[in-house]
Amino acid sequence: MIIFIKGLPGSGKTVISDKISYHLKWNVIHVDQLKSKFTKQNPTADFLKEVLPFSYKQTNEELLKFKDDNMIVEEIFRNPSFVQGVLDFCKEYKIEYHWFLLKRDTNTLI
């Protein structure tokens, strides 16, 4: 099973993902951490053309590597082709998945 947690920055995605992962002993893919790592190594990289494709490729590789395990993926998910690719992946490997959207009102967003 894969649990996808999406939401705006500051909505609590990482905190919730880490808590679920800790209690269920599941792997977590923090897509924002993949972006940050790539950006630190490539400070002049174009976000849309290089950073996003890299992080989504890494995410897909992790999903494939752990396709038989339960996973949590947390990300903003603003890329429709990535979302469709993940849905196709789950269908191909007959993986149950659930999407959760975390929301906070604008007064409490970090």
Secondary structure, 3 states (H helix, E strand, C coil): CEEEEEECCCCCHHHHHHHHHHHHCCEEEEHHHHHHHHHHHCCCCCHHHHHHHHHHHHHHHHHHHCCCCCEEEEECCCCHHHHHHHHHHHHHCCCCEEEEEECCCCCCCC
